Amino acid sequence: MDRRFRVAIVGCGQMANTWVDLLKREPDVHIAALADVDLARARDMAARHGLEAPIFASVEALLDEARPNLVVDTAIPEARRAICVAALKRGCDVIAEKPFAPTRADADAILDAVTRSGRRYIVMQNRRFEPHLRAIRRAIERGLIGRVEQIHADFFIGAHFGGFRERMEHPLLLDMAIHTFDQARFLLGGAKAETALCLAYNPASSWYEGCASAICAFEMEGGAVFSYRGSWSAEGFRTSWESTWRIVGSRGTILWDGLASPEAEIAVEEAHGFLRPCRRVRIDVEPMAEQGHAACLREMLNALRTSRPAETESSDNIESARMMYAAIESAAIRAAVRVADGSPAAPRH
C-alpha cells in the first residue's frame, strides 16, 4: 500500500501517545521516526505502540537520516520554533500541538519559514471540534439571536498537573486560554481580535509559579466584544473544560455550560415594557462521528491530501495565537494593546 505520509514524531511525552494512536489508524501514514531529548522516553513510547522506527535525540539528525515528509511536533512549546523552522526548511509539512508558538517572535519566525519553504504548518485546535460549539455557530449563522455583540466565557478549574505547566510564566493563557480564544473566533466566523486588555495574576494560594489566572477583554472586528475570565488554581464549583458561555445578540442570548445542549432566549419582538418577555429556543445539536483530537487530526490530514487550506491552517490560527500574545503583552504593561503587533492601543475619543 502506498504510504503518502512518512511521519516523524518529535517529542514523545504524554500527548504524543494520543497522536500515535490516531495516526496508526490512517492507511496512508507510516511512522518513520521518533525524536526526543530523552531517548529512554522515546524508546518507551515505541515499545508501547509497537513502533519499529529509528529514534533520534535531535530533530536535525532525524531530518538528515529519516527524511520524513510530515513532521508531527508534540514537544513542549518552547521547542516549537526550532523544530518547525528546521522541518519546514527541509521541505516537510508540519502539524503541531497548540499553541502556534509560545511567543510572537517565535510565531513570526515560523510564518517566515512557511512563506520561504512553500510548505504547510497546521495547528491542533481540538476544542473547536465539539458538536455543541458547532451547533451554536450554525445557530448564529442562521441569525437566531441576531447580530452577535457580546461573547463571555468563564473557565475555572483547579488543575494539579505537576511538570512543566506549573513552571510556565503564563500557564493559563499559553496552555488553556488559547483554546477558548480560538473557540470565540470560531463562533464569530473567524473574526480577528483588534485590541486586547488583560490582567494576569497568580493568587496567593496558587501552586503555579507563573500567572495561573487572568481576566481579558477583546474588541473583535465587526464590533463584538469578547471577555474571558479564567483560573487554573480555583478549587470548587469547577466549570467544564469547554468553559461556560454567554453569547449575546441583538435579538437574544445563547447559554452553554460546556456540557449540556445549548439554549437560547429570544426577545418577543412585538412585546413592550421595561423587561420584554422572551421565548426559549432549543438549539439542535448534530452528532459528530469524531470529536476533539481525532476530528481535528482527520481534518488536517484531509487538507494535506487534497491541497486545500485546513480549518486550523497557520494563516488562520495565527489570529488566535495573536490574541494570546496580546493578552500577555497587555498584562505586562497594564494597558490595552493592538492584537496585530502588541503596540499600545490608542484611546477612543
Protein Blocks (a to p, Z undefined) as FASTA:
>chain_A
ZZfbacddehjafklmmmmmmmmmpmkbccfbdcdfblmlmmmmmmmnopacdddfbfkl
mmmmnopabdcdfbdfklmmmmmmmmmmnopacdddddfbfbfklmmmmmmmmmmnopac
ddddfklmcfklmmmmmmmmnomnopafbdcddddddddebpjllmpfblmlmmmmmmmm
mmmmmmnnopacfbdcddddddfkbcbfbdfbdcdddddehhiacdddddfkbggjiacf
kopaddddfkbccddehlaccddddddfkbgcjbdcdddddddddddfbgcjllmmmmmm
mmmmnopacfklfklmmmmmmmmmmmmmmmmnopacdfklopacdddZZ
